[in-house]
Structure formats: structure tokens, C-alpha cells
Amino acid sequence: MGSANDRRAATRLFEHLETGCENSRVNARSPDAPPAPRTTSDILILGGGVIGLACALYLLRAGRSVTVLEKGSAGCGSSHGNCGTITPSHAPLNAPGTIGKALRWMLQADAPLYVKPRVDPQLLGWMLQFARRCNEREFRRIAAVKSRLLLRSRELLASLIADDGLDCEFAESGTLYVWRDARAFETARADTRLLEDLGIPVTRLDGAAVHALEPALNDSIVGGHFHPGDACLRPDRYVAALARAVTAAGGTILENTEVQTIRVERGRIAAVESSNGTHSGNEVVLALGAWSPRIAAMLRLRLPIQPGKGYSITYSRPARAPAIPLVLKERSVCVTAWGSGYRLGSTMEFSGYDSTLNRARLDALPRGAAEYLHEAEGPRIAEEWYGWRPMTYDDLPIIGRPDASRGAPGNLIVATGHGMLGVSLSAVTGALVAELACGRQPSLDIAPYSPSRF
Ligand SMILES: Cc1cc2nc3c(=O)[nH]c(=O)nc-3n(C[C@H](O)[C@H](O)[C@H](O)COP(=O)(O)OP(=O)(O)OC[C@H]3O[C@@H](n4cnc5c(N)ncnc54)[C@H](O)[C@@H]3O)c2cc1C
């Protein structure tokens, strides 16, 4: 368990990160500063998270010039402290029964899913749309549509990392979902059938087989699902490696550059005004994660995204760290260990753009993990963190050109709303955006992800 000093150091680090991402107004220009830049590129990308950077790399590979505008530092948003699992095995959020579970959890301050009670018409509308989709038919439809993207991305990611030599502790580790409750494990049997139907390999294991596979787990585990096709990486290193690859390929990343207004002329984005100059591109990619609706609203484009706040704690590696990334099912805690560290992450909190660190929710992570693992925490806390996942109510990302006939600018491409799976979906999103921007036929049917579906 980390000492009080460790915790304070971690909180300081968090505050530093928060300043990097949240308060970019600090970069107001002094009278002596050099003139603000004016950039023109083939492609202007708004947002330097894992999605914006993956798009940048694929576009550069396709021979386009690229500038990325990022209000903090590259990868400082949700892409920084997430769990780094690459999971075609991840079922959509809208499983039948989710609403009942969410209502029960509303009464519990440290529950994995929490909606802060408040009057917010946008959140209410989002919740109603989400609730309408919590049924077997929609669950299966969304699982099918999403798995096509996830499987393609898993394939592309391995080659992206190998081809560009991205140093990010990538491992073809699989993931192991484990249960302590025999009834819940039995109920989950149906998930394996669904995943098998979708072409996602899964092995159902009893408690003894789980122990043989992952000795870091204690003997309270009654069973598990092993997904050999899944993988993992260290996300902060992945975004740093992507940023280096973008720069090495001739792309420009302008940090401390906050998009402020967008000028539309004759149905196209003519210029993007930022805290650091004026920028233009033949095509503009909107990849602002949970912040996307704010900028989209300037373009009269409705993107129903809510920030789904999650937390993580990063430690130095415990002596008995698991070799396989774990999902501790009843507590919804994800555990990932790399050579360089160890992370517990989880929770889905709908509290708007709230930037406080909730101690009760952070503390629930090691407490939940201790029920499953011999050694739930590392010796030293390196960082306590939150991130805002860009959540859509149908749990599908938004990739494509918005409908110009409804007034959207003709040179805009949207790449956002990746929810709980932005790292997993980064490669396929980059590839699809590059195909769209280069006028090629997308290699996958992108109709289900269209921004016009709302
Ligand atoms: C606890 C937790 C665990 C997770 N675990 C996983 C996992 O295991 N696997 C997985 O695949 N996904 C996981 N995710 C989800 C994943 O982190 C997100 O889906 C992904 O990071 C979204 O990437 P993004 O680039 O769209 O958004 P972000 O990374 O948030 O990037 C958006 C960027 O836009 C910038 N920006 C905002 N406004 C402006 C502006 N006006 N001007 C310029 N720049 C601006 C921000 O600073 C930010 O850098 C997890 C998320 C959380 C919170």
C-alpha cells in the first residue's frame, strides 16, 4: 500500500496532468511572443489523443501532409491513464439488465457505474436513448457491428506497431475475465456463445484451470473466460510513440494549441482559430474525444457524447503481478501489468465535465482487486488519474463524413465517440479516416458508425 507521501506525490502529478489538458488558456500570448503561426496542410486534425494521432500516422503513410492541434500535450486526455487492453472480447454496454443494475448502483457511492443525480436535459436524453437499446436484439446488433471493427483493428494494430517500431510494451497476452460468484459465472455462459458466433475466440475455464493459467489470482475464483485473441500495451507509451512516429514522418503536432472558433465559408471549413494561430486544411478531422460535442456545436453538428469518467491507479510492479490482463467481473476492475508498472482501472461515472478526483471511487479499485488477487497493489503509487471516455448512447464510435445536406461542412470528417475502446479501435479508425480523406472506398462498411445516424 502506498504511503501518504506517495499519495500526495501522485496527486501532484495528477494536478500537473490536469493543468496540461484542462487549462490550456494559460498559454495566452505575451506582447513579446513571436507572431502566432498560420499553418496550411492537406489535413488538419483537431485533438491529439490516440485517435487523432492514429489518424495522423495513417494519413502521413498515405502521402498527405498533416497538422494536429492539441490544447494540452499529445495524449494527455483519456488516452493517457487507461488500462491499455486491446479487447475484441469486450461486450457492448447495453446488455439487457444494465438499467436495473445501474439503478441499484445509484445508491452506492463506490459502485462501478454511477450517475450523479442532477438536472441535465442532455444527459437525460442520452440516458433515455441508451435505455431504449438495453434489450437483447439491440445488444446483439451492436455486438456484431462493433466486433467487425474491433477484429479489424486488432489485426491492423499489430502491424502498425511492428511496421513503425512503436515502443509501447505491446504483448499478445490475451485477457482473462474472472468470477468469484458461481451464479454470475453460470449466467455469463451465454456471453461465450455470442462471442463464438462473432468469431471471437474464448475458452471457458473452471477455478482450477484459472489458477493454473494465472497464479496471481487467489483461490476464491470460481471460473473465468480466457480470450486468446486479445492483447495489451502501455497506453501512455503508445501515444508517445505515435506522436514520435507522426513527427518523424513529417507531421506537425502543435501542443498548447486550443481550438477556439471555426470559420465556415461556402459550406467548407475555411479556417480554425486557435489560442496559437490560424490553421487550415483541405480536410478537417474532428477527433476531440469527450470534448467533441462542444466544437461540433459550433458547426451545428449534434454529437450526443457524454463524458464517461473512469479512474486508474498506477503502481510500481508488485512481486506477484499477473502475467495476463484481468477483468475482475463482479467489481468491474481491470488489472494490467507491464514490465514498467502495474495499473488498476475502472468505474463509469456520468458526472458531466467534472474534474475532481473522487477518493471513494479511487479507493474502490484496490479494495475490489484485493478480493481476487494475492497482491492487489504495487509497493509505490506512481499516479492517480481520471479520464473522460467519449460515450455514445449506442456504444458505437462515430466515424465518417456528416451529412452536408443537413448543413455540415463538406470537408469535415468525424472520428470520435470511441467510449471504452478507443485504444483498441485506434488503428482501424486511422485506416478508415485515411481512406475517406483520400477519396478511397472504405475497406469496411462504415454506415453503422455514420455521424448522420443521430
Ligand atoms: C479508466 C479508463 C480505462 C480505459 N481502458 C481502456 C482499455 O483498456 N482499452 C481501450 O481500448 N480503451 C480504454 N479506455 C478508453 C480510451 O481511453 C478512450 O476511448 C480513448 O482514449 C479516446 O481517445 P480520443 O483520442 O478520442 O480522446 P482523448 O484521448 O481524450 O483525446 C482528445 C484530445 O483532444 C484535446 N482537446 C480537447 N479540446 C480541445 C480543443 N478545444 N482544442 C484542441 N485540443 C483539444 C484533449 O486535450 C485531448 O488530448 C479507457 C478509459 C478510461 C477512462
The ligand as an SDF file (V2000), in Angstrom:
LIG
                    3D

 53 58  0  0  0  0  0  0  0  0999 V2000
  -10.2930    4.2530  -16.7230 C   0  0  0  0  0  0  0  0  0  0  0  0
  -10.2930    4.0320  -18.2200 C   0  0  0  0  0  0  0  0  0  0  0  0
   -9.8620    2.8020  -18.7330 C   0  0  0  0  0  0  0  0  0  0  0  0
   -9.8750    2.5730  -20.1020 C   0  0  0  0  0  0  0  0  0  0  0  0
   -9.3630    1.3940  -20.5810 N   0  0  0  0  0  0  0  0  0  0  0  0
   -9.3210    1.1690  -21.9190 C   0  0  0  0  0  0  0  0  0  0  0  0
   -8.7620   -0.0450  -22.4230 C   0  0  0  0  0  0  0  0  0  0  0  0
   -8.3050   -0.9090  -21.6480 O   0  0  0  0  0  0  0  0  0  0  0  0
   -8.7700   -0.2390  -23.7660 N   0  0  0  0  0  0  0  0  0  0  0  0
   -9.2890    0.6740  -24.6470 C   0  0  0  0  0  0  0  0  0  0  0  0
   -9.3040    0.4290  -25.8520 O   0  0  0  0  0  0  0  0  0  0  0  0
   -9.7890    1.8680  -24.1990 N   0  0  0  0  0  0  0  0  0  0  0  0
   -9.8260    2.1130  -22.8650 C   0  0  0  0  0  0  0  0  0  0  0  0
  -10.3540    3.2850  -22.3820 N   0  0  0  0  0  0  0  0  0  0  0  0
  -10.9810    4.2270  -23.3420 C   0  0  0  0  0  0  0  0  0  0  0  0
   -9.9470    5.0940  -24.0460 C   0  0  0  0  0  0  0  0  0  0  0  0
   -9.1100    5.6890  -23.0800 O   0  0  0  0  0  0  0  0  0  0  0  0
  -10.6550    6.1720  -24.8850 C   0  0  0  0  0  0  0  0  0  0  0  0
  -11.6510    5.5930  -25.7020 O   0  0  0  0  0  0  0  0  0  0  0  0
   -9.6540    6.8810  -25.8050 C   0  0  0  0  0  0  0  0  0  0  0  0
   -8.5720    7.3620  -25.0620 O   0  0  0  0  0  0  0  0  0  0  0  0
  -10.3250    8.0330  -26.5660 C   0  0  0  0  0  0  0  0  0  0  0  0
   -9.3290    8.6530  -27.3470 O   0  0  0  0  0  0  0  0  0  0  0  0
   -9.5740   10.0670  -28.0310 P   0  0  0  0  0  0  0  0  0  0  0  0
   -8.3390   10.3830  -28.7860 O   0  0  0  0  0  0  0  0  0  0  0  0
  -10.8760   10.0430  -28.7370 O   0  0  0  0  0  0  0  0  0  0  0  0
   -9.7780   11.0670  -26.7910 O   0  0  0  0  0  0  0  0  0  0  0  0
   -8.6860   11.7850  -25.8610 P   0  0  0  0  0  0  0  0  0  0  0  0
   -7.5350   10.9230  -25.5680 O   0  0  0  0  0  0  0  0  0  0  0  0
   -9.4240   12.3300  -24.6870 O   0  0  0  0  0  0  0  0  0  0  0  0
   -8.1480   12.9420  -26.7970 O   0  0  0  0  0  0  0  0  0  0  0  0
   -8.8740   14.1050  -27.0870 C   0  0  0  0  0  0  0  0  0  0  0  0
   -7.8570   15.2400  -27.0940 C   0  0  0  0  0  0  0  0  0  0  0  0
   -8.4760   16.4450  -27.5330 O   0  0  0  0  0  0  0  0  0  0  0  0
   -7.8510   17.5040  -26.8310 C   0  0  0  0  0  0  0  0  0  0  0  0
   -8.7480   18.6710  -26.8860 N   0  0  0  0  0  0  0  0  0  0  0  0
   -9.9330   18.8400  -26.2560 C   0  0  0  0  0  0  0  0  0  0  0  0
  -10.4680   20.0290  -26.5740 N   0  0  0  0  0  0  0  0  0  0  0  0
   -9.5940   20.6400  -27.4060 C   0  0  0  0  0  0  0  0  0  0  0  0
   -9.5800   21.8840  -28.0910 C   0  0  0  0  0  0  0  0  0  0  0  0
  -10.5890   22.7610  -27.9710 N   0  0  0  0  0  0  0  0  0  0  0  0
   -8.5180   22.1680  -28.8950 N   0  0  0  0  0  0  0  0  0  0  0  0
   -7.5010   21.2860  -29.0550 C   0  0  0  0  0  0  0  0  0  0  0  0
   -7.4650   20.1020  -28.4230 N   0  0  0  0  0  0  0  0  0  0  0  0
   -8.4890   19.7840  -27.6090 C   0  0  0  0  0  0  0  0  0  0  0  0
   -7.6720   16.9570  -25.4260 C   0  0  0  0  0  0  0  0  0  0  0  0
   -6.6910   17.6670  -24.7100 O   0  0  0  0  0  0  0  0  0  0  0  0
   -7.2830   15.5050  -25.6960 C   0  0  0  0  0  0  0  0  0  0  0  0
   -5.8860   15.3070  -25.7270 O   0  0  0  0  0  0  0  0  0  0  0  0
  -10.3530    3.5700  -21.0060 C   0  0  0  0  0  0  0  0  0  0  0  0
  -10.7490    4.8060  -20.4980 C   0  0  0  0  0  0  0  0  0  0  0  0
  -10.7250    5.0600  -19.1220 C   0  0  0  0  0  0  0  0  0  0  0  0
  -11.1450    6.4030  -18.6070 C   0  0  0  0  0  0  0  0  0  0  0  0
  1  2  1  0
  2  3  1  0
  2 52  2  0
  3  4  2  0
  4  5  1  0
  4 50  1  0
  5  6  2  0
  6  7  1  0
  6 13  1  0
  7  8  2  0
  7  9  1  0
  9 10  1  0
 10 11  2  0
 10 12  1  0
 12 13  2  0
 13 14  1  0
 14 15  1  0
 14 50  1  0
 15 16  1  0
 16 17  1  0
 16 18  1  0
 18 19  1  0
 18 20  1  0
 20 21  1  0
 20 22  1  0
 22 23  1  0
 23 24  1  0
 24 25  2  0
 24 26  1  0
 24 27  1  0
 27 28  1  0
 28 29  2  0
 28 30  1  0
 28 31  1  0
 31 32  1  0
 32 33  1  0
 33 34  1  0
 33 48  1  0
 34 35  1  0
 35 36  1  0
 35 46  1  0
 36 37  1  0
 36 45  1  0
 37 38  2  0
 38 39  1  0
 39 40  1  0
 39 45  2  0
 40 41  1  0
 40 42  2  0
 42 43  1  0
 43 44  2  0
 44 45  1  0
 46 47  1  0
 46 48  1  0
 48 49  1  0
 50 51  2  0
 51 52  1  0
 52 53  1  0
M  END
$$$$
